[in-house]
């Protein structure tokens, strides 16, 4: 039987042979991120396409999923070793996917065998890109007040309503969506359904952000037919699926606090702009102290994240811990971008030139303002932490 050390050694050798050099460079823009999907064109980035192909063939886009569903069938310890070896060579993730980070875990827990076999392998291979239909114009933090309706039509539901802040809905192939199938109970009248974004009656409209980019959309559903076989879990029990999925979404969002793959843009940017003193230290002592404090917090968060993942895989994580990780991770991400802007000075405000990569720094900084809202507002997360982790009395 292979030992963990043997697995690590073999994995290190495999990665060295199969990870293209281009996939060991830091992610500089959205163009460097692979989302897969029907419209994915491998020709736009052959190295990226090759990396997705070889990782998908051995199930390492989702290493801890069962092999029957397109995963690698690795144990938690092996999965951790793989991720550590990837980090050691600064390998990029082969695939970014809401199917992996959110829908997949929910299907593994609540999906039928037919649903798992139908959807999970496609997610693992990057063949289908998913988006999330949760928030509505009048149902944000109070998500359970959602109004999008699903009327019974025999073998189908007929869905009508609107979703908002649907990330990349205009680029997604399928959506996992919360709909109201009963008005008798607020949480108890919600169902969780899946449907193709190409279905008749589905339309999207991008929402322009202050950063100038539009990852978010409004999604409209007008008499959309959804087969009942696409309902995950029981009718009117979708809130159970929604809560479980939200935990994984908050875990994903907390990863913002870990930063990108490769290099240290914060330190590198500060040195490039401010320079070093005669002792080889960053010339601005105040900024140097702020960056040092940030790095300590970042390392502590990294250690806590590793512990959380280990506890989660072992079934020992506190149910409210994703809220704690989401809050601290997004606060850390906002602090990182504040320091990037501080280090860049007035040059960091440049918005459009090639020299600034199209204003990458200020646009990314502005984008972080949404971190306090997406996946559940910071205020909601703090309330959850206070009540469920600290067990503080109510007001």
ZAMARGU-4260 file (C-alpha; in steps of 0.2 Angstrom, whole numbers, plus 5000, padded with zeros to 4 digits):
<rodrens>
0) 5000/5000/5000 | 5007/5017/4995 | 5012/5028/5009 | 5009/5047/5010 | 5027/5050/5007
5) 5027/5039/4992 | 5012/5048/4985 | 5020/5065/4988 | 5036/5060/4979 | 5026/5053/4964
10) 5015/5069/4964 | 5030/5081/4964 | 5038/5072/4950 | 5021/5071/4940 | 5018/5090/4943
15) 5036/5094/4937 | 5033/5084/4921 | 5015/5089/4917 | 5013/5107/4924 | 5017/5119/4909
20) 5029/5133/4914 | 5016/5146/4909 | 5005/5139/4922 | 5017/5143/4936 | 5017/5161/4933
25) 5006/5173/4944 | 4988/5176/4938 | 4988/5194/4932 | 4971/5196/4925 | 4954/5187/4922
30) 4962/5181/4905 | 4973/5170/4915 | 4959/5161/4924 | 4951/5146/4916 | 4932/5144/4919
35) 4928/5130/4906 | 4911/5129/4899 | 4903/5126/4882 | 4911/5142/4875 | 4928/5139/4882
40) 4941/5140/4867 | 4957/5130/4871 | 4965/5139/4857 | 4965/5155/4867 | 4978/5148/4879
45) 4985/5131/4874 | 4996/5129/4890 | 4980/5133/4900 | 4970/5120/4890 | 4984/5107/4892
50) 4984/5110/4911 | 4966/5108/4912 | 4966/5092/4901 | 4980/5083/4911 | 4973/5087/4928
55) 4955/5083/4923 | 4961/5066/4916 | 4967/5061/4933 | 4953/5069/4942 | 4964/5082/4951
60) 4952/5097/4947 | 4942/5089/4961 | 4955/5077/4969 | 4944/5073/4984 | 4928/5068/4974
65) 4925/5050/4971 | 4932/5043/4955 | 4914/5038/4949 | 4910/5056/4948 | 4925/5062/4939
70) 4936/5065/4955 | 4953/5059/4960 | 4947/5048/4974 | 4961/5055/4986 | 4960/5054/5004
75) 4960/5071/5014 | 4979/5069/5018 | 4983/5065/4999 | 4973/5080/4994 | 4982/5091/5006
80) 4999/5085/5000 | 4994/5088/4982 | 4989/5106/4985 | 5005/5109/4995 | 5015/5102/4980
85) 5006/5113/4968 | 5009/5128/4979 | 5027/5124/4980 | 5029/5126/4961 | 5016/5140/4961
90) 5005/5130/4950 | 4989/5139/4945 | 4972/5130/4949 | 4968/5121/4932 | 4949/5126/4934
95) 4939/5140/4943 | 4921/5134/4945 | 4906/5137/4955 | 4901/5119/4951 | 4917/5114/4960
100) 4916/5126/4975 | 4897/5127/4978 | 4886/5115/4968 | 4897/5100/4968 | 4897/5098/4987
105) 4878/5101/4988 | 4875/5087/4975 | 4887/5075/4983 | 4876/5077/4999 | 4859/5079/4993
110) 4859/5074/4974 | 4851/5058/4967 | 4863/5045/4960 | 4857/5050/4942 | 4860/5069/4946
115) 4878/5065/4952 | 4882/5055/4937 | 4875/5067/4925 | 4882/5083/4932 | 4898/5080/4943
120) 4909/5073/4929 | 4905/5087/4918 | 4909/5099/4932 | 4926/5090/4935 | 4931/5091/4917
125) 4926/5109/4915 | 4913/5106/4902 | 4898/5115/4910 | 4900/5132/4918 | 4888/5136/4932
130) 4880/5152/4940 | 4870/5154/4956 | 4852/5160/4957 | 4850/5166/4975 | 4848/5184/4978
135) 4833/5194/4972 | 4829/5213/4972 | 4819/5211/4988 | 4828/5196/4995 | 4847/5199/4999
140) 4852/5196/5017 | 4835/5190/5021 | 4836/5177/5007 | 4822/5166/5013 | 4810/5180/5008
145) 4813/5176/4989 | 4798/5177/4978 | 4804/5168/4961 | 4790/5155/4959 | 4789/5138/4952
150) 4772/5132/4948 | 4768/5114/4947 | 4765/5108/4929 | 4765/5089/4929 | 4782/5083/4926
155) 4789/5101/4925 | 4789/5117/4935 | 4786/5134/4927 | 4798/5146/4934 | 4795/5165/4934
160) 4804/5179/4943 | 4820/5188/4944 | 4838/5185/4952 | 4851/5199/4955 | 4870/5199/4958
165) 4871/5182/4948 | 4890/5181/4945 | 4894/5178/4927 | 4876/5173/4922 | 4879/5180/4905
170) 4893/5167/4902 | 4886/5152/4912 | 4879/5137/4904 | 4868/5131/4919 | 4861/5139/4935
175) 4857/5132/4952 | 4842/5142/4958 | 4831/5144/4973 | 4813/5145/4969 | 4797/5146/4979
180) 4786/5131/4977 | 4774/5135/4992 | 4769/5150/5001 | 4763/5141/5017 | 4781/5143/5025
185) 4795/5155/5022 | 4810/5143/5023 | 4799/5128/5021 | 4792/5133/5004 | 4808/5134/4995
190) 4815/5122/4982 | 4832/5120/4974 | 4832/5117/4955 | 4844/5116/4941 | 4841/5122/4923
195) 4850/5126/4907 | 4853/5145/4904 | 4849/5142/4886 | 4831/5137/4891 | 4817/5147/4883
200) 4812/5162/4894 | 4829/5165/4902 | 4838/5181/4899 | 4852/5191/4908 | 4858/5209/4909
205) 4875/5214/4916 | 4876/5226/4930 | 4890/5239/4928 | 4901/5241/4944 | 4911/5256/4949
210) 4927/5246/4944 | 4921/5247/4926 | 4919/5228/4925 | 4903/5218/4926 | 4904/5200/4933
215) 4887/5202/4940 | 4870/5201/4931 | 4852/5202/4933 | 4843/5186/4928 | 4825/5185/4922
220) 4815/5170/4921 | 4798/5171/4911 | 4788/5154/4910 | 4804/5144/4910 | 4800/5125/4910
225) 4811/5115/4922 | 4809/5096/4923 | 4806/5090/4941 | 4820/5078/4939 | 4831/5093/4940
230) 4825/5097/4958 | 4839/5093/4971 | 4832/5086/4987 | 4813/5086/4991 | 4801/5099/4986
235) 4800/5113/4999 | 4816/5107/5007 | 4828/5117/4996 | 4832/5128/5011 | 4842/5114/5018
240) 4852/5113/5002 | 4854/5132/5001 | 4861/5133/5019 | 4874/5119/5015 | 4879/5127/4999
245) 4881/5144/5007 | 4894/5137/5019 | 4904/5131/5005 | 4902/5148/4996 | 4908/5157/5011
250) 4923/5145/5012 | 4927/5149/4994 | 4925/5168/4997 | 4936/5167/5012 | 4950/5161/5000
255) 4952/5179/4994 | 4962/5182/5010 | 4975/5170/5004 | 4979/5180/4989 | 4984/5174/4972
260) 4996/5161/4965 | 5014/5165/4965 | 5025/5180/4970 | 5020/5194/4982 | 5013/5209/4972
265) 5011/5219/4988 | 5030/5218/4993 | 5036/5219/4975 | 5025/5234/4971 | 5030/5243/4986
270) 5048/5241/4983 | 5046/5246/4964 | 5037/5262/4969 | 5046/5267/4985 | 5063/5258/4985
275) 5074/5252/4998 | 5084/5261/5012 | 5103/5259/5015 | 5099/5243/5026 | 5089/5235/5012
280) 5072/5238/5020 | 5057/5247/5012 | 5061/5265/5013 | 5044/5270/5020 | 5045/5265/5039
285) 5026/5267/5042 | 5021/5257/5026 | 5034/5244/5031 | 5026/5242/5048 | 5009/5241/5040
290) 5014/5227/5028 | 5023/5218/5041 | 5007/5217/5052 | 4997/5212/5037 | 5009/5198/5033
295) 5008/5191/5051 | 4989/5192/5049 | 4990/5183/5032 | 5001/5169/5039 | 4989/5167/5054
300) 4974/5166/5042 | 4983/5153/5031 | 4987/5142/5046 | 4969/5144/5052 | 4962/5140/5034
305) 4972/5124/5033 | 4966/5119/5050 | 4948/5123/5045 | 4949/5112/5029 | 4956/5098/5039
310) 4942/5099/5051 | 4929/5101/5038 | 4935/5085/5029 | 4935/5076/5045 | 4917/5082/5049
315) 4923/5091/5064 | 4921/5109/5059 | 4909/5120/5068 | 4894/5123/5057 | 4896/5142/5059
320) 4915/5142/5055 | 4913/5146/5037 | 4905/5163/5042 | 4921/5167/5053 | 4932/5162/5039
325) 4922/5172/5026 | 4922/5188/5037 | 4941/5187/5041 | 4946/5182/5024 | 4937/5196/5015
330) 4943/5209/5028 | 4961/5203/5024 | 4958/5204/5006 | 4952/5222/5007 | 4967/5227/5018
335) 4979/5219/5005 | 4972/5230/4991 | 4972/5246/5003 | 4990/5243/5005 | 4993/5240/4986
340) 4985/5257/4983 | 4995/5265/4997 | 5011/5258/4991 | 5007/5264/4973 | 5004/5282/4978
345) 4996/5293/4964 | 5002/5281/4951 | 4991/5268/4958 | 4975/5279/4953 | 4979/5277/4934
350) 4964/5270/4926 | 4967/5265/4908 | 4985/5264/4901 | 4995/5249/4896 | 5008/5253/4909
355) 4995/5251/4923 | 4987/5235/4914 | 4971/5245/4911 | 4970/5251/4929 | 4971/5234/4936
360) 4976/5240/4954 | 4962/5253/4956 | 4949/5242/4948 | 4954/5227/4959 | 4953/5239/4975
365) 4936/5245/4970 | 4930/5227/4967 | 4935/5223/4985 | 4921/5234/4991 | 4909/5221/4987
370) 4918/5208/4998 | 4908/5214/5013 | 4891/5210/5004 | 4893/5195/4993 | 4890/5178/5001
375) 4881/5186/5015 | 4885/5203/5022 | 4898/5206/5035 | 4885/5211/5048 | 4876/5195/5045
380) 4892/5185/5047 | 4896/5194/5064 | 4879/5190/5070 | 4881/5172/5066 | 4898/5172/5075
385) 4892/5181/5090 | 4877/5169/5092 | 4883/5152/5087 | 4902/5152/5090 | 4904/5165/5105
390) 4886/5161/5111 | 4883/5179/5116 | 4866/5183/5123 | 4854/5191/5111 | 4849/5210/5112
</rodrens>
